[in-house]
Amino acid sequence: MKRKFETLALLACLAVGGTAHAVKLPKPAPMTQAQYEAGKRQIEAEYKANRKLCDAMKGKREDVCETEAKARAEALEAELEAKFKPSPEASQKAKNVTADANYQAAKAKCDLLKDKAKDRCVKEAKAAREAAIRQAKVEKVQETGGAFASSTGKRAM
């Protein structure tokens, strides 16, 4: 009797877990034009404020600061665009722009280093960029329900 009860409990858990896995969260509603414009203004204001902070620096550090400020603004604009016009393609584009922006910022920081340390730094930045772009592609396939989008670990045939 106890064994039957355990089996029924296990089956119930599997049934509930299976249906919970199949339920997708609703996508957030796209932003309004006013929200989009406000977001663009905020990003522009942040960029200008960050550039002012960079003006206090000199030499290569100023260049690094300016590159980081520009990269941050580009990434935020791409994310804002993806929220304004949501689609798997827009999401992937935003992730790619963010990866490129992070790469540019990391490369600028690498310029402060010398010799082997600089080479290693650039190599790591490239690897991080490539990994982020690959991850964005995988997430797009999963979002669009591609052949290998199953998150259960089983291969779709």
C-alpha positions as CSV (number, residue, x, y, z in Angstrom):
1,M,0.0,0.0,0.0
2,K,2.8,2.4,0.9
3,R,4.6,1.6,-2.3
4,K,1.5,2.4,-4.4
5,F,1.1,5.7,-2.6
6,E,4.7,6.7,-3.3
7,T,4.3,5.8,-6.9
8,L,1.1,7.9,-7.2
9,A,2.8,10.8,-5.5
10,L,5.8,10.5,-7.8
11,L,3.5,10.5,-10.9
12,A,1.6,13.5,-9.6
13,C,4.9,15.4,-9.1
14,L,6.0,14.5,-12.6
15,A,2.7,15.6,-14.1
16,V,2.7,18.9,-12.3
17,G,6.3,19.5,-13.1
18,G,5.8,18.7,-16.7
19,T,2.9,21.1,-17.1
20,A,4.8,23.8,-15.2
21,H,7.7,23.4,-17.5
22,A,5.4,23.9,-20.5
23,V,3.9,27.1,-19.2
24,K,5.7,30.1,-20.7
25,L,5.8,33.5,-19.0
26,P,4.0,36.2,-21.0
27,K,6.3,38.6,-22.8
28,P,6.3,42.2,-21.4
29,A,4.3,44.6,-23.5
30,P,6.4,46.8,-25.8
31,M,7.2,50.3,-24.7
32,T,5.3,53.3,-25.8
33,Q,6.9,55.9,-28.0
34,A,7.0,58.3,-25.1
35,Q,8.8,55.8,-22.9
36,Y,11.3,55.1,-25.7
37,E,12.0,58.8,-26.2
38,A,12.4,59.3,-22.5
39,G,14.9,56.4,-22.4
40,K,16.9,57.9,-25.3
41,R,17.1,61.2,-23.5
42,Q,18.2,59.5,-20.3
43,I,20.9,57.5,-22.1
44,E,22.2,60.7,-23.8
45,A,22.3,62.6,-20.5
46,E,24.2,59.7,-18.8
47,Y,26.6,59.7,-21.8
48,K,27.3,63.5,-21.5
49,A,27.8,63.2,-17.7
50,N,30.2,60.3,-18.2
51,R,32.1,62.3,-20.8
52,K,32.4,65.2,-18.4
53,L,34.0,62.9,-15.8
54,C,36.5,61.7,-18.5
55,D,37.6,65.3,-19.2
56,A,39.2,65.4,-15.8
57,M,41.5,62.6,-16.8
58,K,44.6,62.8,-19.0
59,G,46.3,60.7,-21.6
60,K,45.4,57.1,-22.2
61,R,43.1,56.9,-19.1
62,E,41.0,59.6,-20.7
63,D,40.8,57.6,-23.9
64,V,39.7,54.5,-22.0
65,C,37.1,56.5,-20.1
66,E,35.7,57.9,-23.3
67,T,35.6,54.5,-24.9
68,E,33.8,53.0,-21.9
69,A,31.3,55.9,-21.9
70,K,30.6,55.4,-25.6
71,A,30.3,51.7,-25.3
72,R,27.9,51.9,-22.4
73,A,25.7,54.3,-24.3
74,E,25.7,52.1,-27.4
75,A,24.8,49.0,-25.4
76,L,22.0,50.8,-23.5
77,E,20.6,52.2,-26.8
78,A,20.5,48.7,-28.3
79,E,18.8,47.3,-25.3
80,L,16.3,50.1,-25.4
81,E,15.6,49.5,-29.1
82,A,15.0,45.8,-28.3
83,K,12.5,46.7,-25.6
84,F,10.8,49.2,-28.0
85,K,10.4,46.7,-30.8
86,P,10.7,43.3,-29.2
87,S,11.6,40.3,-31.3
88,P,14.2,37.5,-31.2
89,E,16.2,39.4,-33.9
90,A,16.2,42.6,-31.9
91,S,17.2,40.8,-28.8
92,Q,20.1,39.1,-30.5
93,K,21.2,42.4,-32.1
94,A,21.2,44.1,-28.7
95,K,23.3,41.3,-27.2
96,N,25.7,41.5,-30.1
97,V,26.0,45.3,-29.8
98,T,26.6,44.9,-26.1
99,A,29.3,42.2,-26.7
100,D,31.0,44.5,-29.2
101,A,30.8,47.5,-26.8
102,N,32.2,45.4,-24.0
103,Y,35.0,44.3,-26.3
104,Q,35.8,47.9,-27.3
105,A,36.0,48.9,-23.7
106,A,38.1,45.9,-22.7
107,K,40.4,46.5,-25.7
108,A,40.9,50.1,-24.6
109,K,41.8,48.9,-21.1
110,C,44.3,46.5,-22.6
111,D,46.0,49.4,-24.3
112,L,47.2,50.5,-20.9
113,L,49.2,47.2,-20.6
114,K,52.4,46.2,-22.2
115,D,53.9,43.2,-24.1
116,K,52.5,39.8,-23.1
117,A,50.0,41.2,-20.6
118,K,48.5,43.3,-23.3
119,D,48.4,40.4,-25.8
120,R,46.7,38.1,-23.2
121,C,44.3,40.9,-22.3
122,V,43.2,41.4,-25.9
123,K,43.0,37.6,-26.5
124,E,40.7,37.3,-23.4
125,A,38.6,40.2,-24.6
126,K,38.1,38.6,-28.0
127,A,37.2,35.3,-26.4
128,A,34.6,37.0,-24.2
129,R,33.1,38.8,-27.2
130,E,32.9,35.6,-29.2
131,A,31.3,33.7,-26.3
132,A,28.7,36.4,-25.8
133,I,27.8,36.4,-29.5
134,R,27.5,32.6,-29.5
135,Q,25.3,32.7,-26.4
136,A,23.1,35.3,-28.1
137,K,22.7,33.0,-31.1
138,V,21.8,30.1,-28.9
139,E,19.2,32.2,-27.0
140,K,17.7,33.3,-30.2
141,V,17.2,29.7,-31.4
142,Q,15.7,28.8,-28.1
143,E,13.4,31.8,-28.2
144,T,12.2,31.0,-31.7
145,G,11.8,27.3,-31.0
146,G,14.5,26.0,-33.3
147,A,15.3,22.3,-33.7
148,F,17.6,22.3,-30.7
149,A,15.6,24.7,-28.5
150,S,14.4,22.0,-26.1
151,S,15.6,23.0,-22.6
152,T,15.0,19.5,-21.3
153,G,18.3,18.3,-22.6
154,K,16.7,15.9,-25.1
155,R,17.5,16.4,-28.7
156,A,14.5,17.1,-30.9
157,M,14.2,14.9,-34.0
